[in-house]
Amino acid sequence: MDVRRTGENVLTQEDSGVRLFLLVCCVACGLAVVIPFAWLLLQPLAITPWEAALAMEGVRFNAGLPLYEDAHATHLYGPLLTIALAFVFKVAGFSLIAARSVFSLAGVGLALLLAAIVCRRKGAAWVFVGTLIFLALNWRTNFIFFSTQPDCVAALLAIVALLLWIERNEGWWRLPAALALFLCAMLFKQTSAAFALIPVAHVLIWQRPFNLRTLMASLAPAAFLATALCVIALGWPQLFLGIVLAPAAITVHYHQFFSMLIYVLATFPILFLSLFMLLDPARTISRRERWIVSANIVLIPVSVWTTIKSGGGLNSLLFGYLAMMALVISQLNRLLLNHEGPSRLKMFRIVAVLIALLCSIFFQFEKSLSILFLQLGDDRQQAAIELTRRLGPGVISPQDTTIAFRANGYIGRSLFLELDRHAEHGEWPSTLPEGMKRELAEARYVLEVRSYVPTPMFERELVADRFRPLPISELNDSAYVVWVRNDR
């Protein structure tokens, strides 16, 4: 009989139930990965208004224009996101598809790395299915794996940093490399600094007897990041304002914390089955499982906290979901193989685990499906670009700054970044920021891009600044409206 080792269990080729489980997971999660992958990576339009704004920050960097200054609102992510986008555009030219593709590679790499860690010694089939399961978390995180947002890149860097930290005694270079990668992760997305707290949680939970020296050593990554922020605050105050103080000013709705935490846990039923297997008193929790538990202890509450901030989205739950799914996959072999009794009971158990897993992944399927097909603008974008080019200099498009850039090379202010930067307690101001008003005052034409994100203050300012809609036949019934001053 052909036998394959799966860690602490044995999986035989005759176990058709487990093979069926892997096959169904492969098909379901594979389709859940391929469909959005194909749609998003071939979508020439910006997926969200912020994707267009983020891309133009990379263009500004390549053009040598200042980023973190009072006169210009930069995004609230870390500065390495801008540099990464700038590098992509320097190599491939200005292309949202190219940027999405590069960041998607980081998302796939993140899923593959986690699957390789969790499914070590279980065989290539488990690693492959594990990768698909991690990628299928797209359906719970607004398809963050295939976007230009920095979450997956930051998570990938932070996990590699954590691995190096865990094995820091294996080589002198591992410790400085780990600290450098922790810093890079934070400079992509600030909340990834939470990964630096996992060593602390690991010591507090599992270190017996308690050792103060070990605890102090575990604080090194967090202390290093805190020191780096202090250096940034002293050396580049505007950067510190943009990546720390401005996000910190966003209102956190703490009264929603427990309801959101309950929602996250209750809609992930496979986690409780995995915890039941993990806490089996008949077995010892392995070293790898201890680190996974420590990650859950840190990342779940941090993810919930970032989600309940004003403007927070489900993509903010990514770090927590990754930790939860890592725990789940680490226990799948026990959930599927540790059973005795009649074959019908075994099959019932496997089906129950499968249903719990798929429900955990696709609980928000209907909502996520509606998000998948959102976009900024419509199929008249090329016509809008050609029209902007014919109108010449003096045309701005603050809701999609890529249009004015593609038409005339103009790098203007993003309405959405300006509103984010000048938000009050997490809420957009009711009037436009002064910088945006000045740009409107100097414009001859304004190309409005109407989308699923309403900006009533922008239209009010257009009317107040003596703009009127200009009828243009090729843009009829589209998302694009050209405004011209009444004095023209």
N, C-alpha and C positions, 0 to 999 in steps of 0.2 A: 504493500500500500504506500502511495506517494504521500509523504508527510512534509508540511512546511511549518517551520517555527514561526509563531506570531507573538514574540515576547514571552509571556508567562503561559500562554495557551497554545494549543495545537490545532491547526486548521487542516482538515483533510480534504482532498479533492472530492470525496463523496458527499460532503456537506452541501447539498444543493441549496438549502435555505440561505446560507451565507452568500453563496455565489449569486443567488437571486437578489439578495439585498444589495450587493455591490453593483449588479447590473442595473437595477432600478435607480439607485443613487446616481450611477454614471449617466444614465439617460436623462433623468429629471434635472439634475444639476448641470449636465452638459448643455441641454437646451437652454436652461436659465442663464448660462454663461454666453453661449454662442449668439443668441438672438440679440441681446443688448449690445454685445461686442460688435456685431456686424452693423447694427443700426447707428450706434454712437460714433464709431470710428470712420464711418463713411458719410457722416452728417457734415456738410460744409458750413452750415450756419452755427452760430454760437448756441450752445445748449441752454445757457442762462445768461442774463445780462452781466453777471459777474465774470463769466468765462471770457467774454469780450474785453472787459475791463482789465482782468488779470493779464491777458495776452498783450494789451497795449502797454502795460508796465514793462514787459520785456522789451518792447520796441523803444520805449523811452530810454531804457538802460543802454541799448545798442546805439542810440542816437547821442548819448553823452549828456542827456538832460538830467537834472537833479530829481531825486525821488522823495526823500524824506525832508520836506521843507514846509513852511507855513503856507506858501502860495500854491501848493499842490497836495492833493489828498492821495496817498498811496494806500493800497489794500492793507488789511489788518493782519495778514499772515506774516511769516518771517521773511527776511530779505533774500534768503537763498532760493525761494520760489521765483522771484523776479530774475535772478541770475540764471537759474536753470532754464526758464522760458527764453531768456535772451540768447542762451547758447543754442537752443533748438532752432530759433529763428535765424541765427547766424549761419548755421549749417544747412538748414533745409529751406530757408526763406520763410516769409510770414505765412504760416499755415496752421489753422486750428486743428486740422486732422493730424498733422505731424506732431503737434504738442500733445494731443490726446493719445496718440500712439506711444510716444515715449513714456508718458506717465502711466499708461496702461501696462507697459512692460514692467514698471516698478510694482504695479498691483499684482500682476501675475507672479513676479518674483517673490513678493511678500507671501502670497498663498502657497507657492511651492516650498519656500523655506520653512514655513510653519508646518506644512504637511510632512516634510522630511524630518523635522524635529520630533513631531508627535508620533509619527508612524515608523520611526526608526526600528529596524529589525523586523518589520512586518511584511516587507516585500514591496515591489514596485507597484503592484495593483492597488494596495492600500494608499501609497503615496499619491498615485494618480487620482483616485477617488477623493482622497482628503483634500487635494488641491482644488478639485471642482467644488467640493462642499464649502471651502473657504471663499472661493470666488462667488458662489451663489449667495453669499451674504450681501452681495450687491442689492438684492431685493429688499433688504432691511435698512440700507444705508444710502438710499437715493443714488445708487449706481456710482458710488464713489471710486470703485476700482478702475473705472474707465472714464475718468474725468481729469481735468487739469488742476484739480485741487491737490494740496500737498499732503493730505492725510496718509496715503499709502506709502509715499516716499519716506515720510517722517517715521511711520511705524516700522518700515523695513530697516532704516538706519538704526532706530532705537533697539530693535530686536537683535541685530548683529552686535551692537554695542553691549547689550546685556549678555549675549553669549560669550563675548570676549572677557567681560567682567567676571563671569562665573569661572572661566578657565584662565584667569589672569596669572596664575602661578606657573602656567605651562610655558611662558616665554616673556622676556622683559618688555617686549613691544606691545603686548596685549593690553596692559593697563592704559598707556597713553593713547593707544588706538581706540579703546573703549570710551575714554573721556572725550576724545575728539568727535567720535560718532554721536555720542549723546548730545554734544553741542550742535553738531550739524542738524540732527533731528529737531532740536528745539528751534533752530533758526529756519527750518521749513515750516513747522507748526508748533506754536508755543506749548500747547497742552501735552505734546509728546514728552515734555520734561517729567511727566508722571512716571515714565518707565524707569527713571533714575531712583524712584522711591521703592521699586520692587525689591532690591536687595535689603532695604531696611525692614520691609514687611516680612521678608523671608527669615531674617534673624529673629525678629520679635515673635514670630509664630512657631518656628521650628528649632531654634537654637536652645538645646538643653544639655547641660546646665547653662544658664544665661551668662554671657561673657561680654562685659562692657567694652573691651578692646575690639571684639568682633563687631559690635554695634557701631562703634565709632568709625571703623573701617568701611562699613556698609554705607555710611553717610557721605563717603567721598564723591560719588557721582553727583548727588544733589548739591553738595557744597561747591563743587567745581562749577556747576551751572549758575548757582547764585553769585559766585565770584565773577563769572563771565558777564552776567547782567549788570553787576556793579561797574565793571570796566566800561561796558557800553554806555551806561548812564553818565559816566564821567567824560568819556571820550567822544561820544556822539549822542547828545541829548535828544535830538530830533528822532533818531532811530528808536531810542528807548521810549519816547512818547508814542511813536507809531505802533510798536510791537508789544508794549507792556501797559503803559498808562491808558492809552485809548481803549484797548480791549477790556482793561480792568474797570473802566467806567461804565461798562454795559451792565444794566440791571440784571440781577440774578433773582428769579422768582423762587425763593427757597421754600415757599409753601407748597410748591409743586414737586418737591424732591421725592417724597415718599410715594406719591401717586405714580410718578414716572418710574421709580425703581420697581414698584409692584408691577407696572405694565411690562417693563423689560423682562422681568423674571417670569411673570405669569404667561407671557406669550412665547416663552422658550422652554416648553415642557420637557424636552429631551435633557435639559440640564439637571433636573431633579432625579431622573433615572440614572444619570451618570454619577451624581453625588451619592446615590444609594450604593452603587458599585464601589466607588472610591472609599467610602467609609465602612466597608465590610470589615468587621473586627477579625476575620479569619486571615487577613493578609496585611502586609506591611506596605505603607505608601512609599513609592519609589522616590528617588532624588528628583527626577524629572517632574513627577507629579507634584512634588512640593513647590517647585518653582512655578508651575502652572497655577496652583492654588494661590500662591502669593500674588501672581499677576492679576487674578480675578479680584482679590481683596482690594487691590489698588485701583485697577482700571475700570471696574464697573461703577463705583461711586463717582470717580472723576468724569467718566463719560456722561453719566446722568447729570452731573453738575453743569457741564458744558452745554448740554441739551436744553436745560431749563433757563439758560440765559436768553434775554430778549433777542429775537432773531435766530436763535439756535435751531438747527435742523436735525433730522434723523442721522445724517452723516456723522454727527458728533458722537454717535454711539459706536462708531467703528472699533475703537480700541477695546471697549468692553465686550463687544460681540466676538472679536478675535480671541480674547481670553476665554470666554465662555465656550466657544466652539473648539478651542484647543483642548479644554477639559473633556468635552463631549467625545471628541475623536480619540482621545487617549484611553477612553473607557469602552469604546465600541466593541472591541474584540471580546471583552468580558460580558458585555450586554448580550452579544450574539452567541457566545460559545459556552458560557458557564450555565448550562442548563441540564437538567436531568428529567427523565420521564418520557412519555409517549411522543412520537414524532409530531402528532397534531399540536401538542402543547408547545413543542419547540418552534413550530412554524407560527403559531399564534404569537409567541414572544417576539420573533423576528419581525413579523408584520406590525406589531405594536410599536417596536422601536423605530421601524421605518416611518410609520405614520407620525410619531412624535417628532422625528427629525425633520420630515418635510413640512410639517405644520410650523415648526420653529423657524424654518427658513422662509416659508412663503406666507406667513401670517398676514402680511400687508400686501399681498399680491395685487389686489384690485387698485389700491392707492398707488403702489409703485408702478403699475402698468400705465396709469394716467400720467405719472411724472416722466416716464420713459420718452414719451413723444412730445414733450414740451420743447420749445425752441424760441430763440429770439429772432423775430422777423418771419419771412415766408419766402416763397419761390420767386418773388419779385426783387430779391435783394440785388441781383446783378443789374436790373433796370435802375434801381435806386443809385447804385454806384455809378453807372453811366451818366445818369442825370446830374449827379453831384459833380462829376468831372466836367460836364458841359457848363454848369453854372459857374465853375471856376473857383478861385480862392474866395474865402469869406463864408463858406458853407461849413457849419458845424453839425455834428450828430452825437450829442452827449449821451444818449441812451445806448448807442452802439458806436463807439468811437472808431471801430475798425472800418466803417464805411468811408468817413472823411479821409482816413489814412490811405485806404486802397485807392480812392479816387484822386486825391490831390497831395498825398503825403503829409497831411495835417495831423499833428499829434495833439489832441485836445483833452480837455478834462472829462472824466467820466462822471456822469450824474450820480450813479449809484455809489461810487467810491466817495464822492463829496458828501452825499447824504449819510453814508456810514460814518465817515470821519467826524461829522458835525452832529451826530445823533445825541440826543439828550436823554439820559437814563435808558438807553437802548431804543429809543423811539426817534424816527426821522423828524427833523424840524418841519414845521408847517410852511416855511418859506425857504427859498433857495439860499444856500451859503453865498457869501459875498463874492468869492472867486468865480462861482458859476454865473452870478449876475454880471460880473465884468465881462466874461466871455460872451454872454448873450448880447451885451451892449455893443460889442465890437463886431458882431456877426451881421452879414448881409442876408443870409438864408439860414434856416434851421431845418434839418431833416429829423422829424419826430419818428420814433420807432415804437409803436404801440405793442405791448406785450401783456403777459399774464401777471406782471408786477406793476400795479398802478402807481403813477406818479402825478397826482393831481396838482401838486404845487408847481410842477414844471409847466403845465398848460396854463395855469393862472398867471405865471410870470410872463409867458409868451404874449398873452393878451394884454397884460399891463405894460409890456414893453413895445406895444404897437405892432405886433406881428399879426398876420392873418393867414389862413390856409390858402394855398395856391392850387387851383384845380389843375391836375395833370393827368391826362387820360391813361398813360401807361401805369400809373400807380393807383388807379381806381380799385376799390374793394381789396386793398392790400393793407399791410401793417404800416406802410410808410406814408407819411404826410409831409409835404414841403410847406414851410411857413416863410413868408416874406414880409418885410416891413411895409407898413402902410404908406410911407413916404417914397416908396420906389414905384 
